[in-house]
Amino acid sequence: MKKLVTSLLVCFFAQGVLSQTTMNINKTDGSVVEIPIGEIDSVTFTIEGPGQLATLTTIAASAITSSSATVGGNISSNGGSPITQRGVVWSTSPNPTTANNSLASGNGTGSYGINLASLDPLTTYYVRAFAVNSAGTAYGNEVSFSTIGTAVIDELFCTDAVASDTLREGVTSTGVTISIPYYSNEGGTYGAQTMESFSGTGLTATLAAGSLVQGFGNLVLEVSGTPTTEGNIGFPLEIGGQMCGFFVHAAGSIFNLDLTYGSMTDQDGNDYATIVIGSQEWMAEDLHSTTYANGDPIPNVTDAAQWITLSTGAWVHYNNDPQYEELFGKLYNWYTVVDPRNVCPTGWHVPTLAEWNTLTDYLGGLSVAGGKMKSTAPEWQSPNGEATNESGFSALPSGSRAASSNGDFVTHGFFSRYWSTTEDSPTGAYGSGADYLFGSTGDGPFYKLDGNSVRCLRD
């Protein structure tokens, strides 16, 4: 940068330059340059600029433990002046600078590595490489890493992994957990981790951060996603110095995955798959509702002696056990399905016998319709004769509450029984159903006080 040195000239003339004939310039090598005053028009000087900041990148962390990690940088350009200092800065907050934690590692360009020690376990750190030259301090890109816990596991029993519920092909996992036993002499903390399945597809297992107990304990992982295949699905697990693989089983779909299903929601907010078969659209799952379409409650009657004396609507879980709810819905007596308040949601209804016959006729008649209606899922006892589920109806063996057996629960896994609104006699009514041995179906009649499943039909 050139500057006119007015102040120098002022000082020059103030010291009586008019009586002098030359200007003496002393150089750094000791020599003197003499310039006649008469030849000087003006005096300028140049100040060299400081150059550019260095160019560098931050190297990702490696060798991460509960208290240490290896980081570093790579300086690709010194910016035009020597690198006098280089190193890394780090913090538990983003964008660290030399005002935070810093550690130097020599000078010059090129790559360098630094070991960070005395870190806290289960903590996220942010790191940037830095380089200093005459232009100032330059920083590389920010990288982050999390230290691991202090957990030490002596034995990890992956082959004993147990799922809290059944996973099913084509069905999104909701609240299913996997419990894996371990033994730890020292205990310690561990960080969160997420594992993708390595055999089978569509699932992820997540372990939340936590602490080991000293002695025997269980790691609990949450499974999310939708299995795309049936069979065993494997996950890798590495924790506390141990590594293994664990497996969960996904049962076959209750649906025919080659078909396209619709959906509907009942008055209680329960969602269902639906399927169009010929000119009709059916629910492809058993009803779960505890209310009529107008919101009035349907009583839950668990006592067998009370059940067989009813003359009004009621529902019950098979064996009075809510675990049957998800797949098999509820069992209802006939008085529920003929109640004018409608057990099905608005726009849907319990079919008549004639409407059941429309379905079975479309599927080829009573002798073969059952096999085309039955799900091929393992909930059916073997041999599940002639089951193809080619219709997509996806009937399951929900069993019944039998009035003829004093209200006992019977035939779960062996038979499906569905109500129609068509009466047979003062004590009986028609319906539909299938069994585990054959591909045929029947229409009853059933006792009105039986507890059977309900499938709704679109109006």
NUMIPA-954499 format. One record per residue (C-alpha): residue number from 1; chain; y, z, x; residue in one letter. Coordinates in nm, 3 decimals. Last residue first. Layout:
<rs>
NUM_A_Y_Z_X_A
...
</rs>
This chain:
<rs>
459_A_-4.939_0.339_-7.396_D
458_A_-5.071_0.403_-7.043_R
457_A_-5.410_0.573_-7.035_L
456_A_-5.465_0.934_-6.926_C
455_A_-5.782_1.062_-6.765_R
454_A_-5.894_1.411_-6.866_V
453_A_-6.174_1.626_-6.726_S
452_A_-6.411_1.836_-6.935_N
451_A_-6.436_2.198_-7.050_G
450_A_-6.683_2.213_-7.337_D
449_A_-6.562_2.370_-7.662_L
448_A_-6.556_2.037_-7.844_K
447_A_-6.922_1.996_-7.758_Y
446_A_-6.986_1.656_-7.604_F
445_A_-7.093_1.324_-7.761_P
444_A_-7.139_1.164_-7.521_G
443_A_-7.000_0.822_-7.429_D
442_A_-7.233_0.712_-7.153_G
441_A_-7.220_0.543_-6.812_T
440_A_-7.469_0.351_-6.601_S
439_A_-7.482_0.320_-6.225_G
438_A_-7.750_0.585_-6.183_F
437_A_-7.837_0.904_-5.996_L
436_A_-7.505_1.084_-5.939_Y
435_A_-7.383_1.075_-6.299_D
434_A_-7.113_0.905_-6.504_A
433_A_-6.885_0.990_-6.794_G
432_A_-6.714_0.892_-7.114_S
431_A_-6.586_1.065_-7.426_G
430_A_-6.692_1.144_-7.779_Y
429_A_-6.642_1.460_-7.983_A
428_A_-6.856_1.744_-8.119_G
427_A_-6.841_2.059_-8.330_T
426_A_-6.713_1.934_-8.667_P
425_A_-6.868_1.598_-8.588_S
424_A_-6.811_1.289_-8.369_D
423_A_-6.435_1.310_-8.315_E
422_A_-6.246_1.046_-8.118_T
421_A_-5.973_1.184_-7.891_T
420_A_-6.168_1.085_-7.580_S
419_A_-6.262_1.332_-7.309_W
418_A_-6.400_1.267_-6.963_Y
417_A_-6.720_1.397_-6.799_R
416_A_-6.817_1.342_-6.435_S
415_A_-7.159_1.453_-6.320_F
414_A_-7.349_1.564_-6.008_F
413_A_-7.105_1.723_-5.763_G
412_A_-7.011_1.991_-6.014_H
411_A_-7.296_2.002_-6.266_T
410_A_-7.222_2.337_-6.439_V
409_A_-6.963_2.609_-6.503_F
408_A_-7.083_2.867_-6.756_D
407_A_-6.912_2.896_-7.094_G
406_A_-7.206_3.039_-7.282_N
405_A_-7.442_2.766_-7.158_S
404_A_-7.398_2.546_-7.469_S
403_A_-7.021_2.576_-7.426_A
402_A_-7.057_2.413_-7.084_A
401_A_-6.762_2.421_-6.845_R
400_A_-6.791_2.087_-6.674_S
399_A_-6.849_1.904_-6.346_G
398_A_-6.576_1.729_-6.146_S
397_A_-6.807_1.463_-6.008_P
396_A_-6.534_1.211_-5.911_L
395_A_-6.438_0.885_-6.083_A
394_A_-6.238_0.644_-5.865_S
393_A_-6.114_0.402_-6.135_F
392_A_-6.062_0.142_-5.858_G
391_A_-6.274_-0.112_-6.051_S
390_A_-6.489_-0.191_-5.747_E
389_A_-6.571_0.178_-5.720_N
388_A_-6.902_0.069_-5.564_T
387_A_-7.147_0.338_-5.677_A
386_A_-7.496_0.203_-5.750_E
385_A_-7.653_0.549_-5.743_G
384_A_-7.459_0.835_-5.589_N
383_A_-7.777_0.903_-5.385_P
382_A_-7.680_1.168_-5.292_S
381_A_-7.435_1.419_-5.438_Q
380_A_-7.087_1.289_-5.507_W
379_A_-6.810_1.459_-5.309_E
378_A_-6.896_1.217_-5.027_P
377_A_-6.651_0.952_-5.156_A
376_A_-6.793_0.629_-5.304_T
375_A_-6.581_0.677_-5.615_S
374_A_-6.753_0.596_-5.944_K
373_A_-6.610_0.342_-6.189_M
372_A_-6.811_0.036_-6.082_K
371_A_-7.128_0.245_-6.074_G
370_A_-7.055_0.377_-6.424_G
369_A_-6.986_0.031_-6.568_A
368_A_-7.340_-0.097_-6.505_V
367_A_-7.553_-0.003_-6.810_S
366_A_-7.253_0.080_-7.031_L
365_A_-7.122_-0.277_-7.031_G
364_A_-6.998_-0.534_-6.781_G
363_A_-6.681_-0.381_-6.640_L
362_A_-6.463_-0.525_-6.919_Y
361_A_-6.702_-0.375_-7.174_D
360_A_-6.672_-0.036_-7.003_T
359_A_-6.293_-0.042_-7.021_L
358_A_-6.266_-0.165_-7.380_T
357_A_-6.530_0.093_-7.473_N
356_A_-6.308_0.370_-7.336_W
355_A_-6.027_0.233_-7.556_E
354_A_-6.257_0.240_-7.861_A
353_A_-6.354_0.599_-7.780_L
352_A_-5.986_0.690_-7.797_T
351_A_-5.784_0.738_-7.480_P
350_A_-5.571_1.046_-7.399_V
349_A_-5.211_0.926_-7.393_H
348_A_-4.935_0.791_-7.167_W
347_A_-4.569_0.700_-7.219_G
346_A_-4.464_1.066_-7.213_T
345_A_-4.696_1.264_-6.991_P
344_A_-5.051_1.344_-7.105_C
343_A_-5.138_1.673_-7.280_V
342_A_-4.979_1.540_-7.598_N
341_A_-4.777_1.773_-7.829_R
340_A_-4.995_1.640_-8.112_P
339_A_-5.291_1.847_-7.981_D
338_A_-5.591_1.615_-7.970_V
337_A_-5.649_1.651_-7.595_V
336_A_-5.607_2.029_-7.589_T
335_A_-5.847_2.089_-7.878_Y
334_A_-6.113_1.904_-7.682_W
333_A_-6.132_2.173_-7.410_N
332_A_-5.970_2.109_-7.074_Y
331_A_-6.099_2.113_-6.712_L
330_A_-5.839_2.091_-6.437_K
329_A_-5.777_1.861_-6.141_G
328_A_-6.075_1.750_-5.938_F
327_A_-5.930_1.658_-5.600_L
326_A_-5.642_1.904_-5.554_E
325_A_-5.750_2.163_-5.811_E
324_A_-6.099_2.250_-5.688_Y
323_A_-5.961_2.514_-5.447_Q
322_A_-5.804_2.681_-5.752_P
321_A_-6.134_2.861_-5.832_D
320_A_-6.210_2.967_-6.191_N
319_A_-6.556_2.821_-6.125_N
318_A_-6.404_2.481_-6.214_Y
317_A_-6.039_2.545_-6.290_H
316_A_-5.951_2.622_-6.652_V
315_A_-5.756_2.475_-6.943_W
314_A_-5.691_2.569_-7.304_A
313_A_-5.610_2.411_-7.641_G
312_A_-5.680_2.576_-7.975_T
311_A_-5.997_2.664_-8.166_S
310_A_-6.135_2.898_-7.904_L
309_A_-6.456_3.103_-7.940_T
308_A_-6.641_2.957_-7.640_I
307_A_-6.348_3.028_-7.406_W
306_A_-6.321_3.398_-7.497_Q
305_A_-6.676_3.469_-7.383_A
304_A_-6.625_3.262_-7.068_A
303_A_-6.307_3.443_-6.956_D
302_A_-6.082_3.214_-6.751_T
301_A_-5.850_3.090_-7.025_V
300_A_-5.540_2.920_-6.884_N
299_A_-5.316_2.862_-7.185_P
298_A_-5.137_2.526_-7.216_I
297_A_-4.763_2.580_-7.182_P
296_A_-4.505_2.396_-7.396_D
295_A_-4.306_2.147_-7.188_G
294_A_-4.278_1.871_-7.450_N
293_A_-4.545_1.664_-7.273_A
292_A_-4.790_1.954_-7.293_Y
291_A_-4.816_2.198_-7.006_T
290_A_-5.059_2.302_-6.732_T
289_A_-5.105_1.946_-6.602_S
288_A_-5.364_1.857_-6.338_H
287_A_-5.522_1.539_-6.486_L
286_A_-5.802_1.364_-6.298_D
285_A_-5.712_1.078_-6.064_E
284_A_-5.702_0.697_-6.101_A
283_A_-5.478_0.721_-6.408_M
282_A_-5.547_0.412_-6.611_W
281_A_-5.362_0.086_-6.680_E
280_A_-5.535_-0.140_-6.932_Q
279_A_-5.558_-0.519_-6.983_S
278_A_-5.827_-0.567_-6.719_G
277_A_-5.829_-0.262_-6.495_I
276_A_-5.482_-0.166_-6.368_V
275_A_-5.494_0.140_-6.142_I
274_A_-5.285_0.456_-6.123_T
273_A_-5.238_0.706_-5.840_A
272_A_-5.105_1.042_-5.949_Y
271_A_-4.807_1.268_-5.878_D
270_A_-4.773_1.617_-6.026_N
269_A_-4.420_1.703_-6.144_G
268_A_-4.532_1.929_-6.430_D
267_A_-4.451_1.664_-6.694_Q
266_A_-4.670_1.411_-6.515_D
265_A_-4.577_1.162_-6.243_T
264_A_-4.700_0.805_-6.209_M
263_A_-4.819_0.571_-5.936_S
262_A_-4.955_0.222_-5.877_G
261_A_-5.265_0.128_-5.684_Y
260_A_-5.344_-0.195_-5.501_T
259_A_-5.711_-0.258_-5.427_L
258_A_-5.899_-0.291_-5.098_D
257_A_-5.854_0.082_-5.038_L
256_A_-6.092_0.166_-5.321_N
255_A_-6.000_0.529_-5.379_F
254_A_-6.176_0.859_-5.305_I
253_A_-6.117_0.784_-4.939_S
252_A_-6.386_0.872_-4.686_G
251_A_-6.375_1.212_-4.525_A
250_A_-6.166_1.273_-4.214_A
249_A_-6.328_1.506_-3.963_H
248_A_-6.142_1.698_-3.696_V
247_A_-6.215_1.683_-3.324_F
246_A_-6.107_1.876_-3.016_F
245_A_-6.058_1.759_-2.659_G
244_A_-6.024_1.986_-2.358_C
243_A_-5.785_2.110_-2.091_M
242_A_-5.731_2.461_-1.958_Q
241_A_-5.457_2.598_-1.730_G
240_A_-5.275_2.774_-2.014_G
239_A_-5.262_2.464_-2.232_I
238_A_-5.389_2.107_-2.238_E
237_A_-5.520_1.966_-2.566_L
236_A_-5.637_1.610_-2.633_P
235_A_-5.706_1.505_-2.995_F
234_A_-6.010_1.348_-3.162_G
233_A_-6.070_1.207_-3.510_I
232_A_-6.425_1.222_-3.646_N
231_A_-6.508_0.998_-3.940_G
230_A_-6.303_0.805_-4.197_E
229_A_-6.032_0.562_-4.099_T
228_A_-5.657_0.525_-4.148_T
227_A_-5.595_0.899_-4.148_P
226_A_-5.246_0.976_-4.287_T
225_A_-5.000_1.189_-4.094_G
224_A_-4.969_1.556_-4.012_S
223_A_-5.200_1.821_-3.867_V
222_A_-5.064_2.167_-3.791_E
221_A_-5.210_2.350_-3.491_L
220_A_-5.325_2.712_-3.483_V
219_A_-5.439_2.859_-3.150_L
218_A_-5.682_3.142_-3.209_N
217_A_-5.742_3.471_-3.030_G
216_A_-5.987_3.660_-2.814_F
215_A_-5.854_3.893_-2.544_G
214_A_-5.490_3.940_-2.458_Q
213_A_-5.295_3.766_-2.731_V
212_A_-5.127_3.441_-2.647_L
211_A_-4.763_3.381_-2.729_S
210_A_-4.587_3.108_-2.923_G
209_A_-4.438_2.761_-2.928_A
208_A_-4.558_2.548_-3.220_A
207_A_-4.866_2.331_-3.175_L
206_A_-4.846_1.993_-3.348_T
205_A_-5.137_1.757_-3.424_A
204_A_-5.064_1.394_-3.513_T
203_A_-5.277_1.166_-3.729_L
202_A_-5.282_0.792_-3.808_G
201_A_-5.570_0.672_-3.599_T
200_A_-5.929_0.747_-3.509_G
199_A_-6.005_0.845_-3.156_S
198_A_-5.715_0.940_-2.926_F
197_A_-5.511_1.130_-3.185_S
196_A_-5.150_1.195_-3.088_E
195_A_-5.066_1.543_-2.962_M
194_A_-4.743_1.739_-3.004_T
193_A_-4.646_2.036_-2.791_Q
192_A_-4.456_2.360_-2.829_A
191_A_-4.438_2.592_-2.531_G
190_A_-4.664_2.875_-2.421_Y
189_A_-4.617_3.246_-2.359_T
188_A_-4.846_3.489_-2.182_G
187_A_-5.188_3.650_-2.234_G
186_A_-5.349_3.789_-1.918_E
185_A_-5.721_3.803_-2.002_N
184_A_-5.712_3.510_-2.238_S
183_A_-6.000_3.394_-2.460_Y
182_A_-5.961_3.100_-2.695_Y
181_A_-6.049_2.989_-3.050_P
180_A_-5.908_2.667_-3.201_I
179_A_-5.776_2.669_-3.561_S
178_A_-5.670_2.337_-3.713_I
177_A_-5.417_2.330_-3.995_T
176_A_-5.379_2.118_-4.309_V
175_A_-5.048_2.177_-4.490_G
174_A_-5.028_1.829_-4.638_T
173_A_-5.222_1.544_-4.475_S
172_A_-5.141_1.206_-4.625_T
171_A_-5.440_1.048_-4.799_V
170_A_-5.577_0.709_-4.684_G
169_A_-5.890_0.857_-4.531_E
168_A_-5.924_1.223_-4.619_R
167_A_-5.869_1.547_-4.435_L
166_A_-6.049_1.842_-4.588_T
165_A_-5.889_2.184_-4.558_D
164_A_-5.828_2.466_-4.310_S
163_A_-5.985_2.267_-4.025_A
162_A_-6.205_2.448_-3.769_V
161_A_-6.219_2.389_-3.391_A
160_A_-6.537_2.539_-3.239_D
159_A_-6.590_2.253_-2.990_T
158_A_-6.242_2.326_-2.854_C
157_A_-6.341_2.673_-2.728_F
156_A_-6.078_2.740_-2.461_L
155_A_-6.174_2.993_-2.195_E
154_A_-5.964_3.177_-1.934_D
153_A_-5.628_3.089_-2.083_I
152_A_-5.311_3.172_-1.888_V
151_A_-4.980_3.142_-2.069_A
150_A_-4.660_3.166_-1.865_T
149_A_-4.482_2.901_-2.064_G
148_A_-4.366_2.556_-1.960_I
147_A_-4.023_2.457_-1.839_T
146_A_-3.841_2.197_-2.043_S
145_A_-3.688_1.884_-1.896_F
144_A_-3.360_1.695_-1.915_S
143_A_-3.207_1.396_-1.740_V
142_A_-2.839_1.311_-1.709_E
141_A_-2.728_0.994_-1.533_N
140_A_-2.577_1.027_-1.187_G
139_A_-2.261_1.208_-1.093_Y
138_A_-1.979_1.113_-0.853_A
137_A_-1.759_1.359_-0.666_T
136_A_-1.438_1.237_-0.498_G
135_A_-1.297_0.923_-0.339_A
134_A_-1.355_1.053_0.015_S
133_A_-1.725_1.091_-0.056_N
132_A_-1.933_1.341_-0.257_V
131_A_-2.264_1.267_-0.432_A
130_A_-2.417_1.427_-0.744_F
129_A_-2.754_1.418_-0.923_A
128_A_-2.752_1.537_-1.282_R
127_A_-2.982_1.788_-1.457_V
126_A_-3.013_1.938_-1.805_Y
125_A_-3.256_2.227_-1.855_Y
124_A_-3.467_2.321_-2.159_T
123_A_-3.629_2.664_-2.149_T
122_A_-3.987_2.775_-2.217_L
121_A_-3.998_2.979_-1.896_P
120_A_-3.676_3.067_-1.712_D
119_A_-3.604_2.902_-1.378_L
118_A_-3.623_3.089_-1.049_S
117_A_-3.677_2.767_-0.851_A
116_A_-3.540_2.413_-0.845_L
115_A_-3.706_2.194_-0.585_N
114_A_-3.488_1.912_-0.452_I
113_A_-3.569_1.549_-0.379_G
112_A_-3.376_1.279_-0.200_Y
111_A_-3.337_0.904_-0.225_S
110_A_-3.095_0.685_-0.031_G
109_A_-2.736_0.726_0.088_T
108_A_-2.592_0.977_0.330_G
107_A_-2.573_1.356_0.320_N
106_A_-2.793_1.666_0.317_G
105_A_-2.955_1.821_0.011_S
104_A_-2.715_2.037_-0.189_A
103_A_-2.797_2.271_-0.480_L
102_A_-2.576_2.324_-0.782_S
101_A_-2.558_2.559_-1.080_N
100_A_-2.247_2.509_-1.289_N
99_A_-1.897_2.424_-1.158_A
98_A_-2.065_2.145_-0.964_T
97_A_-2.110_1.973_-1.300_T
96_A_-2.358_1.995_-1.590_P
95_A_-2.336_1.741_-1.874_N
94_A_-2.560_1.908_-2.136_P
93_A_-2.615_2.283_-2.160_S
92_A_-2.900_2.484_-2.000_T
91_A_-2.748_2.390_-1.665_S
90_A_-2.812_2.179_-1.359_W
89_A_-2.638_2.022_-1.060_V
88_A_-2.812_1.814_-0.795_V
87_A_-2.750_1.724_-0.431_G
86_A_-2.530_1.516_-0.204_R
85_A_-2.261_1.589_0.052_Q
84_A_-2.052_1.391_0.301_T
83_A_-2.140_1.046_0.171_I
82_A_-1.946_0.811_0.398_P
81_A_-1.682_0.578_0.253_S
80_A_-1.699_0.240_0.079_G
79_A_-1.852_0.342_-0.253_G
78_A_-2.158_0.503_-0.086_N
77_A_-2.394_0.274_-0.278_S
76_A_-2.757_0.314_-0.396_S
75_A_-2.767_0.694_-0.397_I
74_A_-3.102_0.809_-0.541_N
73_A_-3.133_1.156_-0.690_G
72_A_-3.354_1.461_-0.716_G
71_A_-3.567_1.687_-0.933_V
70_A_-3.874_1.905_-0.870_T
69_A_-3.938_2.186_-1.118_A
68_A_-3.971_2.564_-1.117_S
67_A_-4.025_2.877_-1.326_S
66_A_-4.283_2.802_-1.598_S
65_A_-4.400_2.494_-1.412_T
64_A_-4.273_2.136_-1.391_I
63_A_-4.410_1.925_-1.105_A
62_A_-4.173_1.644_-1.203_S
61_A_-3.815_1.601_-1.323_A
60_A_-3.668_1.253_-1.361_A
59_A_-3.463_1.117_-1.070_I
58_A_-3.086_1.103_-1.123_T
57_A_-2.908_0.780_-1.039_T
56_A_-2.630_0.698_-0.791_L
55_A_-2.317_0.491_-0.723_T
54_A_-2.059_0.654_-0.496_A
53_A_-1.696_0.676_-0.599_L
52_A_-1.466_0.402_-0.470_Q
51_A_-1.225_0.385_-0.174_G
50_A_-0.968_0.650_-0.063_P
49_A_-0.685_0.392_-0.026_G
48_A_-0.535_0.326_0.324_E
47_A_-0.163_0.405_0.349_I
46_A_0.043_0.112_0.487_T
45_A_0.386_0.139_0.649_F
44_A_0.724_-0.039_0.616_T
43_A_1.034_-0.054_0.841_V
42_A_1.324_-0.290_0.774_S
41_A_1.526_-0.564_0.950_D
40_A_1.443_-0.470_1.308_I
39_A_1.523_-0.731_1.576_E
38_A_1.857_-0.579_1.671_G
37_A_1.693_-0.249_1.736_I
36_A_1.480_-0.396_2.014_P
35_A_1.113_-0.296_1.970_I
34_A_0.926_-0.084_2.227_E
33_A_0.555_-0.014_2.170_V
32_A_0.421_0.293_2.347_V
31_A_0.060_0.349_2.455_S
30_A_-0.126_0.674_2.409_G
29_A_-0.422_0.534_2.209_D
28_A_-0.274_0.686_1.889_T
27_A_0.035_0.466_1.921_K
26_A_0.392_0.587_2.002_N
25_A_0.656_0.354_1.857_I
24_A_0.981_0.339_2.061_N
23_A_1.279_0.172_1.895_M
22_A_1.520_-0.011_2.128_T
21_A_1.897_-0.059_2.193_T
20_A_2.030_0.291_2.129_Q
19_A_2.391_0.391_2.074_S
18_A_2.383_0.278_1.712_L
17_A_2.073_0.484_1.663_V
16_A_2.275_0.795_1.651_G
15_A_2.043_1.046_1.500_Q
14_A_2.164_0.975_1.150_A
13_A_2.071_0.610_1.198_F
12_A_1.703_0.694_1.239_F
11_A_1.701_0.963_0.967_C
10_A_1.840_0.713_0.720_V
9_A_1.595_0.456_0.845_L
8_A_1.307_0.698_0.798_L
7_A_1.423_0.790_0.449_S
6_A_1.436_0.423_0.350_T
5_A_1.077_0.365_0.457_V
4_A_1.000_0.061_0.246_L
3_A_0.643_0.114_0.121_K
2_A_0.336_-0.109_0.150_K
1_A_0.000_0.000_0.000_M
</rs>
